[in-house]
């Protein structure tokens, strides 16, 4: 560890030079090692979690606190009641329940929690002591291991995402970062996101007025609770300025600094009154509290321009944090710059790891099997492209990298119609899974504001592979993933990957039987979308497009929207499986967009060919919204439905005042007959299904709370929720009921005036044979 000398640092906004901090972690590490040497011990640096290296230093600091400096003044914006966020952090972690974790991981967490509580209550504790206690607690929380194997949660792309209260998630250009045992999603809320969500059938060029930086929290990476707006237009800047005066607020990332106990946000900003383009540093005492000004760095040493050309934060396994970025003008050079370890409020001199004369944007990084991968997109204005990768050739993030290559799996639909946004690595108990978070904000598909597209990345031989799936399921505990039951196996099915009018659509191969050489283009699409596929000519012709996709064996349905004009003799969609069997969906003539579907299609496992064909004398076929979806495969194992997450319905309130619940809250039903809780459950196949309701009943006197079990509107039985002894003691009640294939409603309808027990969640699994 070291701190740069003065010449390596930029100036503060107020014009004073940034100097070496009085809190020098390198010096403290030397003093701690000296103190421990007298006891016959030394510190090691063998990380088990991203903060393990630093946690060991923290533990040592706590044990020799007499050598620590006096407490510094609280950072501006910290609350008087909790100036460093430690009290809030302790209160949060006190809601964890021992039974949900392994005993081996709970013991050090409980010890760290007790120690942190003691420091939080000690009014004379120094600032380094507070930071050390917080870091030890956050690190122990990160090491907590679930007692069970978790459940699969469903991620559905190509739709607007909502938080657990049903409100829009605004997260443009942000990132997901895990602090302790919780994931936090930060992003920018632009005014244009509201406009596009209200009417996604037109463009909103340059509507990038900054509204705020919201943060959401999740334990499973699927259900996201809105926490706070950590920065707004009124966030104060030096010289009586505020963030609302910025000409631009863009891509961002957050790191945790264990020496100060602060969470530091780095965001692109254009501040005309403070030097122009640069990286703005904001910091806060908790991941979700208000962040305040820390620094503004206009120039990163070794970059040829001020500011950055897209950026993200990457935290390595040893806990060190880096800014991954390109230079602002031209964006030809890819850089990795380490954040200053003392406070994370500066980017140290960056190392150039790649160069592309065409320029790249959407710079992000992930690590897989010991190698670092820098990923970026084409430079053409927030538009979709393949993903370009630089791969490390050594074992260090700032070392040498390979030449650029295309990430396999991103070619056929241009990275699921996105550009690179950020990556999340799920370090599960069974495997590690990298999540590609694509940024869909572009003029090619109108603006795409508000869309988030997440796809898994795995290792395919020597190189990583991107899996373009419209729906998939992730178990954040084990790290496992699988294709979702409603996944569309057709790639670029809405023909939105191409940002301009073309004669060869991405992911599709043209073929011509007769007629002019050019039969294919993209035109205005169904439901107000910008593009659709058009096949045809003003003379006699025959031809179309085809695509090959890998499918598992099973029954499928295929569908599309279509319209026709002129004289056509043949219009159809076909799918031919690996065994050579062809199924045909004939498309009748229609002057307006009409949906067509063919169900009950058995397909063999392997490569299937999807073909759209037209023929005629003078006419055109337009198609949009294609689909090839599997309709069988059994009820997914371990589906979890939280009572507080839409589309679940709670006739009462969503509360979080009784510890031990999962997700972000529980259903506290009204005390009345008929004050029900209802879940919407998807089943891939009809048949008996195991339903496990997690509940708490702390009613005085120990009386049970019975309820009718209503499935798809019919009462199928009665469930008695017995006393659990306390409202913070949770139990599970399992029953079996028959579900239909597809969507189902599962309702608990209380039969007495006291209403339901507190209801946490519903776990669904295939019934035992």
RAJO-V254380 format. One record per pair of residues at least 12 apart in sequence whose C-alpha atoms are under 6 Angstrom apart, sorted by the first residue. I is the first residue (numbers start at 1). GAP is how many residues later the second one is. Records with the same first field share a line. If there is no record, write none. Layout:
I: GAP + GAP
This chain:
1: 25
2: 24
6: 13
47: 271
50: 267 + 268 + 269
51: 268
55: 81
58: 74
70: 56
71: 55 + 56
77: 215
84: 201
85: 200 + 201
86: 34
87: 33
95: 564
97: 563
100: 46 + 47
101: 44 + 45 + 46
102: 43 + 45
105: 39 + 40
109: 31 + 32
112: 25
113: 24
116: 17
131: 129 + 130
135: 123
138: 42
139: 41
141: 39 + 40
142: 38 + 39
150: 327
151: 324 + 487
152: 321 + 322 + 323 + 486 + 487
153: 320 + 321
154: 318 + 319
155: 316 + 317 + 318
156: 315
157: 296 + 313
160: 291
163: 61 + 62
164: 60 + 61 + 481
170: 19
171: 16 + 17
172: 15 + 16
173: 14 + 78
174: 12 + 13 + 77 + 78
175: 78 + 247
182: 36 + 37
183: 34 + 35 + 36
184: 32 + 33
185: 30 + 31
186: 28 + 29
187: 26
188: 25
189: 22 + 23 + 24
190: 18 + 19 + 20 + 21
191: 18
192: 15 + 16
193: 256 + 257
196: 253
201: 327 + 328
202: 244
203: 243 + 244
212: 19 + 20
213: 16 + 17 + 18
214: 14 + 15 + 16
215: 12 + 13
220: 256
228: 60
230: 59 + 60 + 61
246: 24 + 25
247: 23
248: 21 + 22
249: 19 + 20
250: 18
251: 16 + 17 + 60
252: 14 + 15 + 60
253: 12 + 13 + 59 + 60
257: 86
262: 22 + 23
263: 20 + 21
264: 18 + 19
265: 16 + 17 + 18
266: 14 + 15
267: 12 + 13
277: 21 + 29 + 30
278: 19 + 20 + 29
279: 17 + 18
280: 16
281: 13 + 14 + 15
282: 12
301: 48
302: 48
303: 24
305: 22
307: 21
308: 18 + 19 + 20
309: 17 + 18 + 19 + 22
310: 15 + 51 + 52 + 53
311: 13 + 14 + 52
312: 12 + 52
321: 17 + 18
322: 15 + 16 + 17
323: 13 + 14
324: 12
325: 38
330: 29
331: 28 + 29
332: 23 + 24 + 25 + 27
333: 21 + 22
334: 18 + 19 + 20
335: 15 + 16 + 17 + 18
336: 14 + 15
337: 13
359: 20
360: 16 + 17 + 18 + 19
361: 15 + 16 + 18
362: 14 + 15 + 58 + 59
363: 12 + 13
364: 58
371: 21
372: 19 + 20
373: 17 + 18
374: 15 + 16
375: 13 + 14
376: 12 + 44
377: 42 + 43
382: 59 + 60
383: 59
384: 30 + 33 + 34 + 35
385: 29 + 34
386: 24 + 25 + 28 + 29
387: 19 + 20
388: 17 + 18
389: 15 + 16 + 17
390: 12 + 14
408: 57 + 58
409: 56 + 57
412: 94 + 95
413: 78 + 79 + 84 + 94
414: 83
416: 52
417: 80
418: 20 + 21 + 22
419: 19 + 20
420: 18 + 19
421: 16 + 17 + 18
422: 15
423: 12 + 13 + 14
426: 53
428: 49 + 50 + 51
429: 49
430: 48
431: 48
432: 47
433: 46
434: 22 + 23
435: 20 + 21 + 22
436: 18 + 19 + 20
437: 16 + 17
438: 15
444: 55
445: 51 + 85
470: 17 + 18
471: 13 + 16
472: 12
487: 142
488: 139 + 140 + 141
489: 139
490: 137 + 138
493: 132 + 133
494: 130 + 131
495: 37
496: 35
501: 21
502: 19
503: 17 + 18
508: 37 + 38 + 39
509: 36 + 37
510: 34 + 35
511: 32 + 33 + 34
512: 31
513: 29 + 30
514: 27 + 28
515: 25 + 26
519: 16 + 17
520: 14 + 15
521: 13
522: 12
532: 91 + 92
533: 89 + 90
534: 87 + 88
535: 85 + 86
536: 83 + 84
537: 81 + 82
538: 80
539: 78 + 79
540: 76 + 77 + 78
541: 74 + 75
542: 72 + 73
543: 70 + 71
544: 68 + 69
545: 66 + 67
546: 64 + 65
547: 62 + 63
548: 60 + 61
549: 58 + 59
550: 56 + 57
551: 54 + 55
552: 53
553: 50 + 51 + 52
554: 48 + 49
555: 45 + 46 + 47 + 75 + 76 + 77
556: 44 + 45 + 73 + 74 + 75
557: 41 + 42 + 44 + 71 + 72
558: 39 + 40 + 69 + 70
559: 37 + 38 + 67 + 68
560: 35 + 36 + 65 + 66
561: 32 + 33 + 34 + 62 + 63 + 64
562: 31 + 32 + 60 + 61
563: 27 + 28 + 29 + 30 + 59
564: 25 + 26 + 27 + 56 + 57
565: 54 + 55
566: 52 + 53
567: 49 + 50 + 51 + 52
568: 47 + 48 + 51
569: 46 + 47
570: 44 + 45
571: 16 + 42 + 43
572: 13 + 14 + 15 + 41
573: 12 + 38 + 39
574: 36 + 37
575: 34 + 35
576: 32 + 33
577: 26 + 27 + 31
578: 26 + 28 + 29 + 30
585: 13
632: 52 + 53
634: 50 + 51
635: 48 + 49 + 50 + 131
637: 128
638: 126 + 127
639: 124 + 125
640: 122 + 123
641: 120 + 121
642: 119
643: 23 + 24 + 117 + 118
644: 21 + 22
648: 30 + 31
649: 28 + 29
650: 17 + 27
651: 18 + 24 + 25
652: 16 + 17 + 18
653: 15
654: 12 + 13
658: 70
659: 69
660: 68
666: 93 + 94
667: 91 + 92
668: 90
669: 87
671: 82 + 83 + 84
672: 81 + 82 + 83
673: 77 + 78 + 79 + 80 + 82
674: 75 + 76
676: 72 + 73
677: 70 + 71
678: 68 + 69
679: 66 + 67
680: 64 + 65
681: 62 + 63
682: 60 + 61
683: 58 + 59
684: 57 + 58
685: 56
686: 53 + 54 + 55
687: 51 + 52
688: 49 + 50 + 79
689: 47 + 48 + 49 + 76 + 77 + 78
690: 45 + 46 + 74 + 75 + 76 + 77
691: 43 + 44 + 45 + 72 + 73
692: 41 + 42 + 70 + 71
693: 39 + 40 + 68 + 69
694: 37 + 38 + 66 + 67
695: 35 + 36 + 63 + 64 + 65
696: 28 + 31 + 33 + 34 + 61 + 62
697: 26 + 27 + 30 + 60
698: 25 + 26 + 27 + 28 + 29
702: 21
704: 17 + 18 + 19
705: 15 + 16 + 51
706: 13 + 14 + 15
707: 12 + 41 + 42 + 43 + 44
708: 40 + 41
709: 38 + 39
710: 36 + 37
711: 34 + 35
712: 32 + 33
